[in-house]
Amino acid sequence: MMTFFMTLLEMSLSASVVALAVMLLRIPFKKAPKIFSYALWSVVLFRLIFPFGVESRFSLMPTFTNTVSFELASTTMPINVASYSSVGQVTNSSFTLVQIMSLIWFLGFLTILIYGVMGYVKLKKQVYFATRVRDNIFETDTITTPFIFGFVRPKIYFPTHIDPAQHEHILLHEERHLKRLDHLIKPFAYVVLALYWFNPLIWLSYFLMVKDMEMSCDEAVLKNTSADLRKIYATSLLNLSTVGNGFLNPIAFGENNVKDRVANVLDFKETKKWVVLMATLFMSIFIIGFASNRPTLAMTNESNVEDEMVASGDEKIQNHYMSNEFPPDEINDDTPFENVTDEVETGNIEIAPHELSAELFSENSKSGIIIFLD
């Protein structure tokens, strides 16, 4: 679990950078269709799910080291737990900081996950006796706003008190969600949020993503409509607005930033083609730049190795990652490279505990070895 938690910390750092970039890009994208802002969050989700990425020289991602993770792993907290062995001897056990943090993280993850599941079960009981109108459309008097519920066979639920004149555009809204698979994307994003509950930027990203999801769906329904219909649509949002009862709410028509959604509906205009083209261009650059990683340091510095060896003077060994220097008498040009790892294991050559690897190069011969630590 500790290894998994440390991996989450590293992925959280890179995802935070992308999340901040999305938040900044949403500012100039304010007049663009909200579908572009909604699509940008997919890069954040990608960074939160996959611990790897395609390397590209066009990457806009900064390069991170694993120094923090190794320091956490090697930090021991002064907490001793006494235990008794089978022979009656008392032994003490100490915990590292990352062990304690891993346990706290796991408890938080379970709490948020159970909270979401309980809300889902409660809502399922609430619509259990709903009456089927047609196809996958149901009505019930136990709810206050229309929403989609279900994963494999999702259903659209309407409250019985709703004005029949509002049915058409609300149904278009919910069907647009189904077509885009938003009813699956939102709960999946909630599970990812539960994994990264310790990062406030991920919480903010989740709520902004849901906001962009709803507003982009509003805009899709309002295309090629009159101003009168937009007023009716805005009125429906106000009349059916509701306060969510949990973070894992279904795709509800009158939920999430109703004030902003109403303002966006009333101000809605058909976007000019050049705005769409520019937004598409910037979105493509963003996805390519932040979904990929910079080439590894060993590859990017390969052409500079010879220059660094010449500049090192009398030093035989140079660590190109952290610039740690080793005494020249420990390894020379006659030392077989297969013995280098033995020198590291026996402690004759020291590598800082927070490093992942070290590059060892000889000054006189253009050869070297890279040691990766487990």
C-alpha positions in Angstrom: 0.0 0.0 0.0 2.9 2.3 0.7 4.3 1.9 -2.8 0.8 2.6 -4.2 0.4 5.7 -2.0 3.8 7.1 -3.1 2.9 6.6 -6.7 -0.3 8.5 -6.1 1.7 11.4 -4.6 3.9 11.6 -7.7 0.9 11.4 -10.0 -1.0 14.0 -7.9 1.9 16.4 -8.4 1.9 16.1 -12.2 -1.9 16.2 -12.3 -2.0 19.4 -10.2 0.2 21.1 -12.8 -2.2 20.2 -15.5 -5.2 21.2 -13.4 -3.8 24.6 -12.8 -3.1 25.0 -16.5 -6.7 24.0 -17.3 -8.0 26.6 -14.8 -5.9 29.3 -16.4 -6.9 28.3 -19.9 -10.6 28.4 -19.0 -10.3 32.2 -18.6 -9.6 33.0 -22.3 -12.0 30.1 -23.2 -14.8 31.9 -21.4 -16.5 32.9 -24.7 -15.8 29.6 -26.4 -18.2 26.8 -26.3 -18.1 25.0 -22.9 -17.5 21.7 -24.6 -13.8 22.7 -25.0 -13.4 23.5 -21.3 -15.1 20.1 -20.6 -12.7 18.3 -22.9 -9.6 19.8 -21.3 -10.4 18.0 -18.0 -9.8 14.7 -19.8 -6.0 15.5 -19.6 -6.2 15.9 -15.8 -8.1 12.6 -15.6 -5.4 11.0 -17.8 -2.7 12.2 -15.5 -4.6 10.9 -12.4 -5.1 7.4 -13.9 -2.0 6.5 -15.8 1.5 6.6 -14.2 3.1 6.8 -17.6 3.0 9.0 -20.6 4.4 9.2 -24.2 7.6 11.1 -24.3 7.7 14.0 -26.7 10.0 17.0 -27.2 6.8 19.1 -27.5 5.8 18.3 -24.0 4.9 21.2 -21.8 5.2 19.3 -18.5 8.0 20.2 -16.1 10.4 17.4 -15.0 9.9 16.1 -11.5 12.3 14.1 -9.4 11.3 11.5 -6.8 13.3 13.2 -4.0 10.2 13.9 -1.9 9.0 10.3 -2.0 12.3 8.8 -1.0 12.7 11.3 1.8 9.2 10.3 3.1 10.1 6.7 2.8 13.3 7.1 4.8 11.8 9.4 7.5 11.0 7.5 10.7 8.4 8.9 13.1 9.2 8.6 16.8 6.2 6.3 17.4 7.0 3.0 19.2 4.5 0.2 19.6 5.3 -2.4 22.2 4.5 -6.0 21.3 5.1 -9.3 23.1 6.9 -12.2 21.4 6.1 -15.9 22.0 8.9 -16.1 24.6 7.6 -13.1 26.6 10.1 -10.6 25.3 8.9 -7.0 24.7 9.9 -5.6 21.3 9.3 -2.1 19.9 8.3 -1.2 16.4 8.7 2.2 14.7 6.7 3.5 11.8 8.0 5.6 8.9 6.1 8.8 8.0 4.9 7.3 4.7 3.4 4.3 6.6 1.4 6.6 8.8 0.3 8.8 5.8 -0.7 5.7 3.8 -3.0 4.5 6.6 -4.6 8.0 6.9 -5.0 8.1 3.1 -6.7 4.7 3.0 -9.1 5.5 5.7 -10.1 8.8 3.9 -10.5 6.9 0.7 -12.8 4.3 2.3 -14.8 7.1 4.0 -15.5 9.0 0.8 -16.2 5.9 -1.2 -18.7 4.6 1.4 -20.4 8.0 1.6 -20.9 7.9 -2.2 -22.2 4.4 -2.2 -24.7 5.1 0.7 -26.0 8.1 -1.3 -26.5 5.9 -4.4 -28.4 3.3 -2.4 -30.6 5.9 -0.8 -31.5 7.4 -4.1 -32.2 4.0 -5.6 -34.8 3.3 -2.8 -36.3 6.7 -3.5 -37.1 6.0 -7.1 -37.9 2.3 -6.6 -41.6 2.8 -7.1 -41.4 5.2 -10.0 -43.9 4.8 -12.8 -42.8 4.1 -16.3 -44.0 6.7 -18.9 -42.3 5.3 -22.0 -39.0 3.7 -23.0 -36.5 4.7 -20.3 -38.5 7.6 -18.9 -40.1 7.4 -15.5 -42.1 9.6 -13.2 -42.2 9.8 -9.4 -43.4 12.3 -6.7 -40.4 11.5 -4.5 -37.9 13.8 -6.4 -37.7 17.5 -7.1 -35.7 17.7 -10.3 -35.2 15.4 -13.3 -32.0 13.3 -13.4 -30.4 10.2 -14.9 -29.9 7.2 -12.7 -28.2 3.9 -13.5 -25.1 2.7 -15.2 -25.8 -0.3 -17.5 -29.4 0.6 -18.3 -29.7 4.3 -17.3 -33.2 5.7 -16.8 -34.4 9.3 -16.9 -36.6 10.3 -13.9 -39.1 13.2 -13.9 -40.9 14.7 -10.9 -44.7 14.4 -11.3 -45.2 18.1 -10.6 -43.2 19.3 -13.6 -44.9 21.4 -16.3 -45.5 19.3 -19.4 -44.3 22.3 -21.5 -40.8 21.9 -20.0 -40.6 18.2 -20.8 -39.2 18.5 -24.3 -36.0 20.6 -23.7 -35.3 18.9 -20.3 -35.5 15.5 -22.1 -33.1 16.8 -24.8 -30.7 17.8 -22.0 -30.7 14.4 -20.3 -30.5 12.5 -23.6 -27.5 14.6 -24.5 -25.8 13.5 -21.3 -26.6 9.8 -22.2 -25.2 10.2 -25.6 -21.9 11.6 -24.2 -21.8 8.9 -21.5 -21.7 11.6 -18.8 -23.7 9.3 -16.5 -20.6 7.0 -16.4 -17.9 9.8 -16.5 -19.2 11.5 -13.4 -19.2 8.5 -11.0 -15.8 7.4 -12.4 -14.4 10.9 -11.7 -15.8 10.6 -8.2 -13.9 7.4 -7.6 -10.7 9.1 -8.8 -11.5 12.0 -6.6 -11.8 9.6 -3.6 -8.3 8.3 -4.4 -6.8 11.9 -4.4 -9.0 13.3 -1.6 -5.9 14.8 0.0 -5.3 17.2 -2.9 -7.6 20.3 -2.8 -6.8 21.1 -6.4 -8.4 17.8 -7.4 -11.6 18.7 -5.5 -11.7 22.0 -7.3 -11.1 20.3 -10.6 -14.0 17.9 -10.0 -16.5 20.6 -9.3 -15.3 22.7 -12.2 -15.5 19.7 -14.5 -19.1 19.0 -13.5 -19.9 22.6 -14.0 -18.5 22.5 -17.5 -20.3 19.3 -18.2 -23.7 20.8 -17.4 -23.1 24.1 -19.2 -21.8 22.4 -22.3 -24.9 20.2 -22.3 -27.1 23.3 -21.9 -25.4 24.9 -25.0 -25.9 21.7 -27.0 -29.6 21.9 -26.4 -29.9 25.6 -27.1 -28.3 25.5 -30.6 -30.6 26.9 -33.3 -33.2 28.0 -30.7 -35.0 31.3 -30.3 -34.6 33.8 -27.4 -38.0 32.9 -26.1 -37.1 29.2 -25.7 -33.9 30.2 -23.9 -36.0 32.2 -21.4 -38.2 29.1 -20.8 -35.1 27.0 -20.4 -33.7 29.4 -17.8 -37.0 29.5 -16.0 -36.9 25.7 -15.9 -33.5 25.7 -14.3 -34.6 28.1 -11.6 -37.9 26.2 -10.9 -36.1 22.9 -10.7 -33.0 23.9 -8.9 -32.0 21.7 -6.0 -29.2 21.4 -3.5 -27.3 18.2 -3.9 -27.3 15.7 -1.1 -23.8 14.5 -1.7 -20.7 14.7 -3.9 -21.8 11.7 -6.0 -25.1 13.1 -7.2 -26.7 11.8 -10.4 -26.8 13.8 -13.6 -29.5 16.2 -12.4 -31.1 18.9 -14.6 -31.4 21.6 -11.9 -28.2 21.0 -10.0 -24.7 22.6 -9.9 -24.2 26.3 -10.3 -27.7 27.1 -11.4 -27.0 30.9 -11.2 -24.1 30.6 -13.6 -26.0 28.3 -15.9 -28.9 30.6 -16.1 -26.6 33.5 -17.0 -24.9 31.4 -19.6 -28.3 30.4 -21.1 -29.6 33.9 -21.3 -26.3 35.2 -22.9 -26.0 32.2 -25.2 -25.1 33.1 -28.8 -24.0 31.0 -31.7 -20.2 30.9 -31.6 -18.4 32.2 -34.7 -16.4 29.7 -36.7 -13.1 31.4 -36.2 -13.5 31.2 -32.4 -14.2 27.5 -32.7 -11.1 27.0 -34.9 -8.9 28.9 -32.5 -10.3 27.0 -29.5 -9.7 23.7 -31.4 -6.1 24.7 -32.1 -5.3 25.7 -28.6 -7.0 22.6 -27.2 -5.0 20.4 -29.4 -1.7 22.0 -28.4 -2.7 21.7 -24.8 -3.6 18.0 -25.0 -0.3 17.2 -26.9 1.7 19.3 -24.5 0.3 18.1 -21.2 -0.5 14.5 -22.0 3.1 13.8 -22.9 6.3 13.8 -20.9 9.7 15.4 -21.6 12.4 12.9 -22.7 14.3 11.3 -19.9 17.3 13.1 -18.6 19.7 10.4 -19.7 18.5 10.8 -23.3 18.4 14.6 -23.4 21.9 14.8 -21.9 23.5 12.1 -24.0 25.1 14.6 -26.3 26.5 16.5 -23.4 28.2 13.6 -21.6 31.6 14.0 -23.3 31.7 17.7 -22.6 30.9 17.1 -18.9 33.6 14.5 -18.7 36.2 16.8 -20.1 35.1 19.7 -17.9 35.4 17.4 -14.8 39.2 17.6 -14.8 40.8 14.9 -12.6 37.5 13.5 -11.4 37.0 10.0 -12.7 33.4 9.6 -11.8 30.5 12.1 -12.2 26.9 11.7 -11.2 25.0 13.6 -13.9 21.7 13.7 -12.0 22.7 15.2 -8.7 26.3 16.2 -9.4 27.6 13.9 -6.5 31.3 13.4 -6.8 33.2 10.2 -6.0 36.9 9.8 -5.1 39.0 9.0 -8.3 40.7 6.0 -6.7 37.5 4.0 -6.2 37.0 3.3 -9.9 39.4 3.6 -12.8 39.5 2.7 -16.5 40.7 -0.9 -15.7 37.8 -1.7 -13.4 35.3 -4.1 -15.1 31.8 -2.5 -15.1 30.3 -5.7 -13.8 32.1 -5.0 -10.5 30.6 -1.5 -10.2 27.3 -2.7 -8.8 29.2 -4.8 -6.2 31.1 -1.6 -5.2 27.7 0.1 -4.7 26.2 -2.7 -2.7 29.2 -3.0 -0.4 29.1 0.7 0.3 32.5 1.6 -1.4 30.5 3.9 -3.7 27.8 5.8 -2.0 24.6 7.0 -3.7 22.3 9.3 -1.9 19.2 7.4 -0.6 16.8 9.8 -2.3 18.2 9.1 -5.8 16.6 6.7 -8.3 19.8 6.2 -10.4 23.3 7.3 -10.9 25.4 7.7 -14.1 29.0 6.7 -13.7 31.4 7.7 -16.5 35.2 7.3 -16.9 37.2 10.3 -18.0 39.7 8.6 -20.3 37.4 6.0 -21.9 34.2 7.0 -23.5 32.1 4.5 -21.7 29.9 4.4 -18.6 27.2 2.6 -16.7 23.8 3.7 -15.3 22.8 2.1 -12.0 19.1 1.9 -11.2 18.2 1.5 -7.5 15.3 -0.8 -6.5 
